[in-house]
Amino acid sequence: MDIAEHPVGINSRVSELSNKLSWTVSSDVMYVGIWGMGGVGKTTLAKAIFNQISPNFDGSSFLHVGSQDSRGNSSLIVLQEKLLKDTLRKRIEVSSVDHGIELIKQRLQSKRVLIILDDVADVEEIYSLVGGKHWFGPGSRIIITTRDEHLLKCSTSDVKYEVKCMTESESLQLFCWHAFKNPLPPEDFVEISETVVTHAKGLPLALKVWGSFLCNKSMEQVKCIIKNLKQIPHNSIVETLRRSYDGLPDDAKKVFLDIACFFEGRTRKMFLKSSAVAVSSLKSELMS
């Protein structure tokens, strides 16, 4: 499973979490909760762990719970079917959420499985997919990632692990990989890089997106973008980037950047005329 183009700081976090847990030794069924603010790297960490330990299990499944278009019974059924298909290696049709719960209990209670639920927002999602330790065979590992620590308190998590923001050194390295394709900034961009790192406050998603934005841009363009960047309230950064940018197609991402920084002397009319992508289409993407 692909984790990241530049996995800065991932190995140390995987090791830190692994040291707290008996991934392969204990025969108990273990629930692990990974939590932290949006964009901090929970999914990347979960993928890295999945890659490392999944070969040790009879079956494994990584479920992107938060990627479902509309959370509800229909989405839960889709996830239940994927969980069964991944772990049993065959397709099983699920007619309802309750039916899916019974199938998971019956088919997996004797199997040692690894199941990761990524970006969980509702305790019902946990109950419908991994509702109890007795559902799974000895030695099974259930990992849940969420932004809501309280949700883990309401579930059966044996261990909770908070994914903290990157250090300043890690932040600079990640930003530079995306902006300059090197771990350190060019001499002319040192001050600007430090400004971005300070504003990102250790959030990998922000560093990745802003680094990609600034890649191959002129100094004039970069200064314009940085000026606007400073005006964004920090608490709105992650939701704006994650929901409005990360899922956009490449051409829409380009327009997103251009909107953020009009070139000097360029009117709105000129921008709309020169854009290769219809703004109405971009608006639809952002609002979805």
C-alpha positions as CSV (number, residue, x, y, z in Angstrom):
1,M,0.0,0.0,0.0
2,D,1.4,3.3,-1.1
3,I,2.0,5.6,1.9
4,A,3.6,8.8,0.8
5,E,6.0,10.1,-1.9
6,H,8.2,11.5,0.8
7,P,7.6,9.6,4.1
8,V,9.4,12.1,6.3
9,G,9.2,11.1,10.0
10,I,7.1,8.0,9.4
11,N,9.6,5.4,10.5
12,S,10.1,7.0,13.9
13,R,6.4,7.1,14.5
14,V,5.9,3.5,13.4
15,S,8.7,2.4,15.8
16,E,7.2,4.5,18.6
17,L,3.8,2.9,18.2
18,S,5.2,-0.6,17.7
19,N,7.2,-0.3,20.9
20,K,4.0,0.2,22.8
21,L,2.3,-2.8,21.4
22,S,2.7,-6.5,20.9
23,W,1.8,-6.7,17.3
24,T,2.6,-10.3,16.7
25,V,3.2,-11.9,20.1
26,S,0.0,-11.5,22.2
27,S,-2.9,-13.9,21.4
28,D,-5.4,-11.4,22.7
29,V,-7.6,-9.5,20.3
30,M,-6.4,-5.9,20.5
31,Y,-8.1,-2.6,19.6
32,V,-5.8,0.3,18.9
33,G,-7.0,3.9,18.5
34,I,-4.9,6.4,16.5
35,W,-6.1,10.0,16.9
36,G,-5.1,13.5,16.1
37,M,-6.2,16.6,14.2
38,G,-7.0,16.5,10.5
39,G,-4.0,16.5,8.2
40,V,-1.5,15.4,10.9
41,G,-0.7,12.1,9.2
42,K,-3.0,9.5,10.8
43,T,-3.8,7.7,7.5
44,T,-0.1,7.7,6.5
45,L,0.9,6.1,9.8
46,A,-1.9,3.5,9.5
47,K,-0.8,2.6,6.0
48,A,2.8,2.2,7.1
49,I,1.8,-0.1,9.9
50,F,-0.5,-2.1,7.6
51,N,2.4,-2.6,5.2
52,Q,4.6,-3.7,8.0
53,I,2.4,-6.2,9.9
54,S,-0.3,-7.4,7.5
55,P,1.7,-10.4,6.2
56,N,1.5,-11.9,9.8
57,F,-2.3,-12.3,9.6
58,D,-4.7,-14.8,8.0
59,G,-6.5,-11.9,6.4
60,S,-6.3,-8.1,6.4
61,S,-8.4,-5.1,5.3
62,F,-7.9,-1.4,5.1
63,L,-11.2,0.5,5.0
64,H,-11.3,4.2,4.1
65,V,-14.4,4.9,6.1
66,G,-14.2,8.7,5.7
67,S,-14.0,8.4,1.9
68,Q,-17.6,7.3,1.6
69,D,-19.7,9.8,-0.4
70,S,-22.6,9.7,2.1
71,R,-22.3,8.1,5.5
72,G,-25.3,5.9,6.2
73,N,-26.5,2.4,6.0
74,S,-25.7,2.0,2.3
75,S,-22.1,3.1,2.9
76,L,-21.8,0.7,5.9
77,I,-23.0,-2.2,3.7
78,V,-20.3,-1.4,1.1
79,L,-17.7,-1.3,3.8
80,Q,-18.9,-4.6,5.3
81,E,-18.7,-6.3,1.9
82,K,-15.2,-5.0,1.3
83,L,-14.1,-6.2,4.8
84,L,-15.4,-9.7,4.1
85,K,-13.9,-9.8,0.6
86,D,-10.5,-8.6,1.8
87,T,-10.2,-11.0,4.7
88,L,-11.8,-14.0,3.1
89,R,-10.7,-13.4,-0.4
90,K,-14.1,-14.0,-1.9
91,R,-17.1,-11.8,-2.5
92,I,-20.0,-12.1,-0.1
93,E,-23.2,-10.1,-0.7
94,V,-24.6,-8.2,2.3
95,S,-28.3,-7.3,2.4
96,S,-28.4,-5.1,5.4
97,V,-26.1,-3.7,8.1
98,D,-27.5,-6.3,10.6
99,H,-26.9,-9.0,8.1
100,G,-23.3,-7.8,7.6
101,I,-22.7,-7.8,11.3
102,E,-23.8,-11.5,11.6
103,L,-21.6,-12.4,8.6
104,I,-18.5,-10.8,10.0
105,K,-19.1,-12.5,13.4
106,Q,-19.6,-15.9,11.8
107,R,-16.9,-15.9,9.2
108,L,-14.1,-14.2,11.1
109,Q,-14.4,-15.5,14.7
110,S,-11.8,-18.1,14.1
111,K,-9.4,-16.1,11.9
112,R,-6.5,-13.9,12.9
113,V,-7.2,-10.7,11.1
114,L,-5.8,-7.2,10.8
115,I,-8.5,-4.6,10.2
116,I,-7.9,-0.8,9.9
117,L,-10.8,1.6,9.9
118,D,-9.5,5.0,8.6
119,D,-11.1,8.4,9.4
120,V,-13.9,7.2,11.6
121,A,-16.4,9.9,12.7
122,D,-19.2,8.0,14.3
123,V,-19.2,5.2,16.9
124,E,-21.9,3.4,14.8
125,E,-19.3,2.9,12.1
126,I,-17.1,1.0,14.7
127,Y,-20.1,-1.1,16.0
128,S,-21.1,-2.1,12.5
129,L,-17.7,-3.1,11.3
130,V,-15.7,-4.3,14.3
131,G,-18.3,-4.3,17.1
132,G,-16.7,-6.7,19.5
133,K,-13.5,-8.7,20.3
134,H,-15.5,-11.9,20.2
135,W,-16.1,-11.3,16.4
136,F,-12.5,-12.1,15.6
137,G,-10.0,-14.9,16.2
138,P,-7.1,-14.9,18.7
139,G,-4.3,-12.5,17.9
140,S,-6.4,-10.2,15.7
141,R,-5.6,-6.5,15.6
142,I,-8.2,-3.8,15.0
143,I,-6.8,-0.2,14.3
144,I,-9.1,2.8,14.3
145,T,-8.0,6.3,13.1
146,T,-10.1,9.3,14.0
147,R,-9.9,13.0,14.8
148,D,-12.2,12.6,17.8
149,E,-10.5,11.2,20.9
150,H,-13.8,11.0,22.7
151,L,-15.0,8.5,20.1
152,L,-12.2,6.1,21.2
153,K,-13.3,6.4,24.8
154,C,-16.8,5.3,23.7
155,S,-15.4,2.2,21.9
156,T,-13.3,-0.7,23.1
157,S,-9.8,0.7,22.4
158,D,-7.1,-1.0,24.5
159,V,-4.4,1.5,23.5
160,K,-4.7,5.1,22.3
161,Y,-1.9,6.8,20.4
162,E,-1.9,10.5,19.5
163,V,-0.2,11.5,16.3
164,K,1.5,14.7,17.0
165,C,2.6,17.4,14.6
166,M,6.0,17.2,12.9
167,T,9.1,18.8,14.4
168,E,10.4,21.9,12.8
169,S,13.2,19.9,11.2
170,E,10.8,17.3,9.8
171,S,8.5,20.1,8.6
172,L,11.2,21.9,6.7
173,Q,12.4,18.6,5.1
174,L,8.9,17.6,4.0
175,F,8.1,21.1,2.6
176,C,11.4,21.2,0.7
177,W,10.9,17.8,-0.9
178,H,7.6,18.9,-2.4
179,A,8.7,22.5,-3.3
180,F,12.3,21.9,-4.4
181,K,12.7,18.1,-4.8
182,N,15.4,18.3,-2.2
183,P,15.5,18.0,1.6
184,L,16.9,21.6,2.0
185,P,15.8,24.9,0.4
186,P,17.9,26.8,-2.2
187,E,19.7,29.7,-0.6
188,D,17.3,32.3,-2.0
189,F,14.3,30.5,-0.6
190,V,15.5,29.8,3.0
191,E,13.5,32.7,4.6
192,I,10.4,31.9,2.6
193,S,10.6,28.2,3.5
194,E,10.9,29.0,7.2
195,T,7.8,31.3,6.9
196,V,5.8,28.4,5.4
197,V,7.0,26.0,8.0
198,T,6.1,28.4,10.8
199,H,2.6,28.9,9.5
200,A,2.0,25.2,8.8
201,K,2.7,24.4,12.5
202,G,3.9,20.9,11.8
203,L,0.9,19.7,9.7
204,P,2.1,17.3,7.0
205,L,-0.9,18.0,4.7
206,A,-0.4,21.7,4.7
207,L,3.4,21.3,4.1
208,K,2.7,18.9,1.2
209,V,0.1,21.1,-0.5
210,W,1.9,24.4,-0.1
211,G,5.2,22.8,-1.2
212,S,3.5,21.5,-4.3
213,F,1.9,24.9,-4.9
214,L,5.3,26.6,-4.8
215,C,7.1,24.1,-6.9
216,N,8.7,25.7,-10.0
217,K,7.2,29.1,-9.2
218,S,9.2,32.3,-9.6
219,M,10.2,34.4,-6.6
220,E,7.6,37.0,-7.5
221,Q,4.8,34.4,-7.6
222,V,6.1,32.8,-4.3
223,K,6.1,36.1,-2.5
224,C,2.5,36.7,-3.6
225,I,1.3,33.3,-2.4
226,I,3.1,33.7,0.9
227,K,1.5,37.1,1.5
228,N,-2.0,35.6,1.1
229,L,-1.0,32.5,3.1
230,K,-0.3,34.7,6.2
231,Q,-3.9,36.0,6.1
232,I,-5.4,32.5,6.5
233,P,-6.6,31.7,10.1
234,H,-4.7,28.6,11.2
235,N,-7.8,26.7,12.4
236,S,-9.3,26.9,8.9
237,I,-6.3,25.5,7.1
238,V,-6.8,21.8,7.4
239,E,-10.5,21.6,6.6
240,T,-10.0,24.0,3.6
241,L,-7.1,22.0,2.2
242,R,-8.3,18.5,2.9
243,R,-11.9,18.9,1.8
244,S,-11.5,21.5,-1.0
245,Y,-8.1,20.6,-2.5
246,D,-7.0,17.0,-1.9
247,G,-9.8,15.5,-3.9
248,L,-9.6,17.9,-6.9
249,P,-8.4,16.7,-10.4
250,D,-5.0,18.1,-11.4
251,D,-6.4,20.9,-13.7
252,A,-8.8,22.1,-11.0
253,K,-5.9,22.2,-8.5
254,K,-4.1,24.6,-10.9
255,V,-7.0,26.9,-10.9
256,F,-7.3,26.7,-7.1
257,L,-3.7,28.0,-6.9
258,D,-4.3,30.8,-9.5
259,I,-7.4,32.0,-7.6
260,A,-5.3,32.2,-4.5
261,C,-2.8,34.6,-6.2
262,F,-3.8,36.8,-9.0
263,F,-0.7,38.2,-10.8
264,E,-0.2,41.9,-10.4
265,G,-2.1,43.9,-12.9
266,R,-4.3,41.0,-13.9
267,T,-8.0,41.6,-13.7
268,R,-10.6,39.0,-12.8
269,K,-11.9,39.1,-16.4
270,M,-8.5,38.4,-17.8
271,F,-8.0,35.5,-15.3
272,L,-11.4,33.9,-16.2
273,K,-10.7,34.2,-19.9
274,S,-7.2,32.6,-19.7
275,S,-8.2,29.8,-17.4
276,A,-8.3,26.4,-19.2
277,V,-10.9,25.1,-16.7
278,A,-14.4,26.4,-16.3
279,V,-14.8,28.1,-13.0
280,S,-18.3,26.7,-12.7
281,S,-16.8,23.3,-12.8
282,L,-14.2,24.1,-10.1
283,K,-17.0,25.6,-7.9
284,S,-18.9,22.4,-8.2
285,E,-15.9,20.4,-7.2
286,L,-15.2,22.6,-4.2
287,M,-18.8,22.5,-3.0
288,S,-19.2,18.7,-3.3
